[in-house]
Amino acid sequence: MAKPKPKKKAAKPRKSRKAGSSKVPKDAVTLIVRLYPRDGQEMLLEAELRALVGPTRKEEGCLIYDLYRSAEPPIAFKLREVWASREHHMRHTNTPHFLRWNARKDALLASRDATFWKQVL
């Protein structure tokens, strides 16, 4: 006689977040970094940036770490980072994956700009 199959647990419904409604800790900071590649370095720059995403998202204090690529020319990349505090971001700049990136970035970038932001609402 065949054994009865165990019942699968029903998946818990995910709570949806309304746009703009996500609260962050009081000391949290958002860093927006825009990166513009040197001519011919677009693919290498994207590969280096992609390599940062996984390890950075696992870091203590990293709330959001998202990579974007421009939808229209000229090619550019944007990092949107949300850190529990400025101190957490400072620790990030001493990790092996960030130090690796830091050593390679000048050969790949034509320019970049970075700005810290605080959430108002």
Backbone torsions as a table, in degrees:
resi	resn	phi	psi	omega
1	MET	NA	136.6	-177.9
2	ALA	-74.9	142.8	178.0
3	LYS	-74.4	142.1	176.4
4	PRO	-68.8	141.8	179.3
5	LYS	-73.9	137.8	178.1
6	PRO	-67.1	145.7	179.4
7	LYS	-74.5	139.9	176.7
8	LYS	-81.8	141.3	176.7
9	LYS	-72.8	139.2	177.9
10	ALA	-69.4	137.8	179.0
11	ALA	-67.6	138.7	177.6
12	LYS	-72.6	135.0	177.8
13	PRO	-67.4	140.2	178.5
14	ARG	-79.1	142.6	174.8
15	LYS	-80.1	127.9	178.8
16	SER	-86.1	144.6	177.4
17	ARG	-104.5	130.7	175.6
18	LYS	-73.7	144.4	179.4
19	ALA	-55.9	130.4	177.3
20	GLY	80.2	-0.7	-176.0
21	SER	-94.8	-4.8	-177.5
22	SER	-72.3	126.1	179.5
23	LYS	-92.3	143.8	176.9
24	VAL	-119.7	159.9	177.7
25	PRO	-57.6	153.9	-176.7
26	LYS	-54.7	-39.1	-177.6
27	ASP	-88.8	2.8	-176.3
28	ALA	-64.6	148.4	176.6
29	VAL	-129.6	146.7	174.8
30	THR	-110.3	132.1	176.8
31	LEU	-113.8	124.4	175.1
32	ILE	-109.7	121.2	-179.0
33	VAL	-121.3	124.2	174.5
34	ARG	-106.8	131.2	-175.1
35	LEU	-125.8	130.6	-179.0
36	TYR	-117.4	120.5	-175.3
37	PRO	-76.5	152.9	168.8
38	ARG	-66.4	155.5	177.3
39	ASP	-55.0	131.3	178.0
40	GLY	81.3	-0.5	-176.6
41	GLN	-107.8	8.8	-174.8
42	GLU	-57.2	-47.7	-176.4
43	MET	-68.8	-40.9	178.9
44	LEU	-66.2	-40.1	178.0
45	LEU	-62.4	-45.6	179.1
46	GLU	-60.5	-41.8	179.5
47	ALA	-62.0	-43.3	179.0
48	GLU	-64.4	-40.9	179.5
49	LEU	-68.1	-40.7	177.4
50	ARG	-60.4	-36.6	-179.4
51	ALA	-65.8	-22.1	178.6
52	LEU	-78.1	-29.7	-168.3
53	VAL	-60.8	-56.1	-175.9
54	GLY	-56.6	-56.6	-178.3
55	PRO	-63.7	-34.8	-178.2
56	THR	-68.7	-40.8	179.6
57	ARG	-61.7	-23.0	179.7
58	LYS	-85.0	-9.2	-176.7
59	GLU	-70.9	146.4	174.3
60	GLU	-61.8	132.5	177.3
61	GLY	89.6	-7.7	177.1
62	CYS	-83.8	113.8	-179.2
63	LEU	-94.8	-38.2	178.3
64	ILE	-145.9	138.1	174.0
65	TYR	-147.6	96.7	-175.0
66	ASP	-119.8	140.6	179.3
67	LEU	-110.9	133.4	178.7
68	TYR	-124.9	152.6	173.7
69	ARG	-123.3	139.4	-178.2
70	SER	-58.7	142.0	179.9
71	ALA	-84.7	-15.5	-178.8
72	GLU	-132.4	152.6	176.5
73	PRO	-63.9	154.1	-0.9
74	PRO	-77.0	156.9	-179.0
75	ILE	-66.1	131.5	176.0
76	ALA	-149.8	161.9	177.7
77	PHE	-125.4	153.8	176.9
78	LYS	-135.6	134.2	171.1
79	LEU	-107.1	131.0	172.7
80	ARG	-115.0	110.9	-177.1
81	GLU	-116.4	133.2	173.0
82	VAL	-123.0	123.1	-177.0
83	TRP	-117.5	144.1	-179.7
84	ALA	-59.4	-28.6	177.6
85	SER	-159.9	165.8	176.8
86	ARG	-64.3	-32.8	178.1
87	GLU	-62.3	-40.9	177.9
88	HIS	-61.7	-39.8	177.7
89	HIS	-64.6	-40.6	179.1
90	MET	-60.8	-40.2	177.4
91	ARG	-62.4	-38.6	178.9
92	HIS	-57.2	-37.9	-176.8
93	THR	-71.0	-4.0	177.6
94	ASN	-111.5	8.4	179.4
95	THR	-80.2	155.4	179.8
96	PRO	-57.9	-40.8	-178.2
97	HIS	-69.0	-35.3	177.2
98	PHE	-71.3	-42.4	179.4
99	LEU	-62.2	-36.5	175.9
100	ARG	-61.8	-48.2	178.1
101	TRP	-59.6	-46.2	-176.8
102	ASN	-59.9	-35.2	179.5
103	ALA	-72.7	-23.6	-175.3
104	ARG	-103.0	-17.8	-168.5
105	LYS	-61.9	-38.0	-175.6
106	ASP	-62.1	-31.6	179.2
107	ALA	-74.8	-18.4	-175.0
108	LEU	-103.8	-23.2	-171.4
109	LEU	-102.2	135.7	169.3
110	ALA	-83.4	-39.3	176.7
111	SER	-165.3	166.3	175.6
112	ARG	-157.3	156.0	171.3
113	ASP	-140.9	146.3	-176.8
114	ALA	-137.0	136.1	-179.6
115	THR	-138.9	132.8	173.7
116	PHE	-87.0	143.9	-179.0
117	TRP	-132.9	153.1	172.9
118	LYS	-117.5	136.7	179.8
119	GLN	-71.3	133.2	179.8
120	VAL	-93.2	-50.6	179.6
121	LEU	-124.5	NA	NA
